[in-house]
Amino acid sequence: MSPKVSVVVPVYNVERYLKQCLDSIINQSLKDIEIICVDDGSTDGCPAILALYAAKDSRIKIITKPNSGYGNTMNVGISHAAGEYLGILESDDYIDEYMYETLYNVGKEHDLDIAKSLFTSFDNETNDKATDKCDYVTKNKVICPSEDNSPFLLTPSIWSAVYKISLLRDNDILFNNTPGASYQDTAFFFKTHIMARKYMLIDKSLLFYRVSHSESSSTRIGANKMFLVLGEWKEVFRYISEKKLAHVAIQMAYVLKYSGVPWLFLRLERNLRYKYAKRIQQELKNDYPKINFTKFSAMVPSKRLLTYKLIKMSPILFVFLANFRVFVKKVIEY
C-alpha cells in the first residue's frame, strides 16, 4: 500500500542541522509516510547520521550519489516517491509535528493538487522568529492559481506544501538539472502553480525556515550566482512553449521574471551591481514590449515599475541612486 506522503530531503554537508530536521519528520503525527533522503555527495558527517537514523526507522530510505546539484538531487528523490502526495524538506529546516497530517487531510478533503501552509523564518544565531501572514494571498479557500493569481505573489517557498504526485507526473514537472543550489525552486514553483487546478493556502505556519547561517545559500550573492535565476526563467518559457499554455501564462511569467530583480540586486556584492543591472537592461529591452503590466497590476506595484524603467533607461544611474539608503527604502524595497 502506498504511503500517504513521500518526504524528499536533499542532503549536502549539513551535519550541524540534519538531526533536528530528521527528528521533526520521524516524529510527525502522520505516521504513514516515507522519508527519502538523497545525499548529494556529502563530505562531512551526514552519511553517518543518515545511516544511524535509517537503522532506527524503516521509513527512511537513503540514496547516495555523486555531487550534482540541488535540481538533480530533487529529481532523483521524486523518481523514488511512492506516496499520494510529495513533501519537500530542506535538511537545515524543520517542521511542526502536525504539518503533514494537516496538509494531507486538507488535500484529501478538497482533492487538492497543492496544499500549502505559511512558514516561519528564524535567525540561526538569535532564534528570532518572523511569520509572513501573506495577507495578499487568498487563504483557507480552494482556488485555481491560473484564475486567482494571488499565490504567485508568494516567494517560491516550495517546501511548506505537499503536491499531488499525479500533478507532477502527469505534467512532466521536475526541477531544472543545473549545478549548485541556487534558484532551482523558481521554475518548479511556477510549473506546479500554473498546472494546479485546485490549490489552498491554509492560515497556519507549519515549517521553520533557517536563515543567517554561514552554510545558507541565501547569504551575499557573488559573481558565480548572479545570473543563474535567468536560466530558471528560460526553463519556465521552454515549459510554457512545450505545454502550449495560454497567453496568460506567458504574461505572468514575464511579470514574475522581473519581480525578483530588486531582491537579488540588494543581496549582490556591491562591485557586481552595475554588471547585473546592465544585463537586466538588456533583458528588459527585449521583453518590455511583450509585457502587459496593467493586466497584473496587483503583482507590480508602481514603485517596482519605476525600478524597471530606471534600469531600462540607465543602469549606471540606477546603481548610483540605489547606493543611497533613502532611495533603496522608498523605491527598491517593497
N, C-alpha and C positions, 0 to 999 in steps of 0.2 A: 504494500500500500504506500502511495506517495506521501511524503511529509507535507505538512500544510505550508511551511515556509522554508525555503533554502536561503541560508545566510552566507553570502560570499564575503570573505575577509582577505583583502590583499595585504600581504606582509612583506616589509622590506626594512630591515635594520631599525626596528622599533622595540628592542628588548626592554627598554625602560617603561613602556606603557602597555605592552602586549597582555600581561596578566590581568590588568584591570579591564581591558577590552574583553578578553575571553571569559572572565568571571561574570561580566554583565550579560553575556549571551547564554552561558550554560545555566544561569540562574533565572532565566526567563520563566514567567508563569505559563507560557505556551511551551509545552514540552515536546510536542510533535514537530520538531524542526531538525534540519540537517545543517551542519556548520562546515563550510568548505573553506579551508584556509589555504591560500595559494601563496607559497613562499617564492618570491621573485629573486632568488639567489642571495639571500641574506648572508652577511659575513660576520654577524655578531651572535648573540646568544638566542636568537629567535628559533632556530631549528630545535634546540634542546627544549625550549619552553613548549613549543608545539607538540613535541613527542611526549612530554610529561602530561599535558592535558589530554591528548588523544588516548593515552593509556588508561586514563580515568573515566573518559566519556566516549562511548562508542558512536555518538552522533557526530563526532569531529572527524573529518576527512582531511588529510594533508596531501597537497600536491606540491611537489618541489620541482623547480625548473630553473634554467639559467636566466640571468637578469635580462629582461627585455622591455621593461617599462610597464606603467600602470594599465594602459589600454589593453595590451595583450594579456596581462595578468587577470584582468577582469573578464575578458572573453573566455579564457581557459576555465575560470570558475563558473561562468554562466553555462558553458557547454556541459558541465558535470551536474548542473542543478536538476533535481527531480521533483521539486515541490510545486504546489499550485501557484505560489507567489514567490518572488525573489526579493530578498532584502540585501542591502549593501552596508557594511560597517567598516569604516577606516580603522586600522589597527592601533591608532593612537587616540581614538574616541571611545565612548562607552554609552550605554543606553539604559533607559528606565526599565525596571523589572517587568512592566506590563506593556512594553512597546509593541512587540509582535503579536501578542494576544489582541490588543486593542485594534491595531491596523488590520489584522487578518479578519476579525469579526466584522468590522466596518466594511471591509472589502467584500466579504461573502454576503452580508446583508443586502448590499446595494449592487452586487455584481460589478464591482469597480475594476477598471483597468489599473488605476493608480489610487492607493490610499496613502495619504501623506499627513505628517504631523509637523508642528513647529519644532524648533530646536533651540537650545540654549548654548551660547558661546561662553567659555570660561577661560580665564587667563591662567596659564600654566604656573606662573610664579606667585600670583596673588590670590588665585582662585576666585577672583571677582567674576560674577555671572551676569549675563545680559540676554534677554529673550526678545527677539523681534516679534511683535504680536501680529505683524502682517495685516494691518487694518485695511490695506488697499486690495486685498485678495478676498474673494468670496469664500466663506468658511461654513462648514457643517451643512453643506448642500451639494447634491450631485450636479455637476456641470460638465459640459463638453468644452475643453480648453480652446478648441478652434472657434467656438461661438462666444464664450465668455473668456476673453484673453487675459484676465487678471492673473492666472497662475504664471504667465510668462514674465510677470514683474518680479517674481522671486529670484533670488540668487540661485544658481544651479546646485542646490543642496540635495543632491540625488540620494544621499544616504538616510534621510529622515522619511523614508517611504517604503512601501512594498509595491511591486509591479507584477501584474498577472503574467505568468510565464508565456502564455499564449500571445499576449501583446507583443512580446519581444520576438518570439519565433515566427509568428505569422507575418510580421512586418520587417523581418531581417534587421532587427535593431541590435547593434553591437557597438562597442567602443572603437574609437579610431586607434589603429595599431601604430601609434607613433612612440618613439623612445621617450624615456624620462617619465615624470609625473607632474605634468602641468597642463591644466585646462581640458583634459580629456573628458571631463564631465560636461563640457559645453555642448558638444554635438549629441551626446547621449540624452541630455536633458531635453533638447529641442525635439529630437526624434520621438521620444516617449510621449511628450506632451502634445505634439502635433498629431500623433496617431491615436491617442487615447480618446475614447468616446464617452467614458464615464470616469469622473475624477472627483475626489473630495479631499479637501484640506480640513483636518479637524483642529479645534481650538485647544489643543494640549501640546505642551512641549515634552517630547519623549526621548530626545537624543542630546548628548552633551558633546559639544564640538570644541576641541582643544585648539587654542591659539597662543601665539607669542612664545614659542619654544624654538630652540635652535634647529631642530630637525624639521620644522614645518616648511611646507612648500609655499606658504603664503607670506614669507618674510620678504625683504627687499629684493626686487627683481633685477637681474643682471642681463647682459647682452645675449646670453645663450637662451633666454626665455621670452624676450620681449615681443617677438613676432609669432610665437607658437600658437596663440589663440586665433590668429588669422587662418592658420591651417585647419583649425576646427570649423571655422565658418565656411571654408572651402569644402569640407566634408559635408556640412549641412546642405549647401547648394547642390552638391553632387547627389545627395539623397533625395532632395526635392525633385530634381530632374528625373532620377531613376524611377521614383514612385509616381511621377506625373501629378504632383499635388497641385491644388488650386492656387490661383494667383495670390490669394490672401496669405498663403504660407510663405511665398517669396517675399512679399512686402513685410511680413512680420520678421522674417529672418534678417532683412536689411536693417530694420529698426533696432533689433536686438544686437546685431553685429557691432553697432556703434554705441550702444548703451553702456558698455563696459569700458569705453575709452578713458573717461575721467578717472575711474577706479584704478586702472592699470597705470596711467600716467603718474598719479600721485605716489605710486609704490616703486617707480623706477629709480635707479641710481641717477642722480642729477645730471651727470655727464652724458646720459643716454637720452634725455628727454627730447632734445631737438631732432635727433635721428628718428625717434619714434613718431614725433609729430609730423615730420616730413613724409614718412611712409603713410601715415593716416591721411595726410593731404592728398597723396596720390590715389589712395583707395576711394576717398570721398569724391574726387573729381570724376572718377569712373562710375561710382554708384549713385551719386546725388540725384541725377535726373530720373532715376528709376524708383526713387523712394517717395511714397506718399505719407509724409509725416502727419498730415492733417487727419488721416484715417485712424491713426494710432496716437492721437494727441495725449491720451491718458498715460501713455508709455513714454512720451517725450516731453518733459517739462520745458517751458520756454527758456529757462536758463541753460538747459542742455543744448537746445537748438543754437543758442548764442555761441556755445563752445564749438560746435561743429562748424558754424560759419566762420568763426575766427581762425580755426585751424585751416580751413579751406582757403581762406584769404591770405594768411601769413603765419606759417608755423613758428617763425622766429619771434614774432610779436606775441603770439600765444604763450610761448615758453617764457619770454621776458615777463609778461604780466602774471603768469602762473607762479613765478617765484616770489611774488608778493602775497603774503598770507591773506590779506583782505580780499584780493581777487579770488583766491582759492576758496575762501569761505563763502563768498557771495555767489560765485558762478560755477566752479567746478564741483565742489562738494554738494551732495544732494541726498 
